[in-house]
Amino acid sequence: MPSTSSSTAPLKYVVGLNIAKDTFVACFGRIEASQQLRFGKEATFDNTSAGFAALLAWTTKQQAAALWSRPRACIMKAWRIS
């Protein structure tokens, strides 16, 4: 994730997930002290055990690149399918 010109640390980091039947997309983001949202590049994974293992490896890499020492938080939007 590219660095910003801001001299203050982001308020919060987040991993957003969009889960589908065969794949899912993850995006690493942060909220700046100015309340601006910043997002990195999306990554797509297979919706399998191996895909979720790849997601954990990807989030660890994103976390290290951002010097993010706090626990990971992942968010998803729940959809009801009838």
Backbone torsions as a table, in degrees:
resi	resn	phi	psi	omega
1	MET	NA	129.4	-178.4
2	PRO	-65.3	148.6	177.8
3	SER	-79.6	160.9	178.8
4	THR	-111.3	169.9	179.2
5	SER	-81.7	-4.4	-179.1
6	SER	-65.3	138.6	-179.8
7	SER	-89.8	-7.1	180.0
8	THR	-104.2	151.5	179.0
9	ALA	-71.3	149.3	176.1
10	PRO	-58.5	151.5	178.0
11	LEU	-72.2	-37.8	-174.6
12	LYS	-156.9	146.0	171.5
13	TYR	-111.4	153.6	-178.7
14	VAL	-151.4	151.4	170.8
15	VAL	-115.4	115.0	177.2
16	GLY	-91.3	138.5	-178.2
17	LEU	-125.1	139.1	173.7
18	ASN	-124.5	103.6	-174.0
19	ILE	-92.9	128.8	174.6
20	ALA	-122.3	179.5	-175.9
21	LYS	-62.5	-46.5	-174.3
22	ASP	-103.2	-25.9	-178.0
23	THR	-140.8	171.8	169.6
24	PHE	-147.2	154.2	-177.0
25	VAL	-115.3	136.7	177.2
26	ALA	-121.6	147.6	178.4
27	CYS	-140.9	129.7	178.8
28	PHE	-90.9	131.1	-179.0
29	GLY	-142.4	173.0	178.8
30	ARG	-150.0	158.0	174.3
31	ILE	-111.4	121.0	179.8
32	GLU	-78.2	164.8	177.8
33	ALA	-59.7	-26.7	178.4
34	SER	-80.6	2.8	-178.2
35	GLN	75.2	8.5	175.4
36	GLN	-76.3	141.1	176.5
37	LEU	-93.6	135.1	178.1
38	ARG	-126.5	133.9	-178.9
39	PHE	-126.2	145.8	175.5
40	GLY	-94.1	-169.2	-179.6
41	LYS	-72.4	143.0	177.6
42	GLU	-75.4	154.8	174.4
43	ALA	-131.8	138.7	-178.8
44	THR	-110.8	138.2	-177.7
45	PHE	-131.5	154.2	173.2
46	ASP	-71.8	143.3	178.1
47	ASN	-83.9	69.8	179.6
48	THR	-139.6	173.3	175.7
49	SER	-59.8	-41.3	178.2
50	ALA	-64.2	-36.7	177.7
51	GLY	-64.6	-40.3	178.6
52	PHE	-70.3	-33.6	174.3
53	ALA	-64.8	-40.0	176.9
54	ALA	-64.5	-37.9	177.1
55	LEU	-60.7	-45.4	179.3
56	LEU	-61.7	-41.0	177.5
57	ALA	-64.7	-41.3	179.7
58	TRP	-63.9	-44.4	-180.0
59	THR	-65.8	-35.5	176.9
60	THR	-62.9	-41.6	178.4
61	LYS	-65.3	-44.0	178.7
62	GLN	-63.5	-40.5	-179.3
63	GLN	-62.8	-43.5	180.0
64	ALA	-67.2	-40.8	-179.7
65	ALA	-64.2	-31.7	-178.7
66	ALA	-91.8	-0.3	-175.4
67	LEU	54.6	43.1	-175.7
68	TRP	-94.7	108.2	-175.3
69	SER	-97.0	-7.6	-179.0
70	ARG	-78.3	160.8	176.4
71	PRO	-59.6	150.2	178.2
72	ARG	-70.5	144.1	172.8
73	ALA	-129.8	124.4	178.1
74	CYS	-113.1	139.5	179.9
75	ILE	-124.1	145.6	178.1
76	MET	-138.5	151.3	172.1
77	LYS	-94.3	129.2	179.8
78	ALA	-87.3	135.0	177.8
79	TRP	-118.3	139.8	175.7
80	ARG	-101.1	122.8	178.9
81	ILE	-111.1	124.1	-177.6
82	SER	-98.1	NA	NA
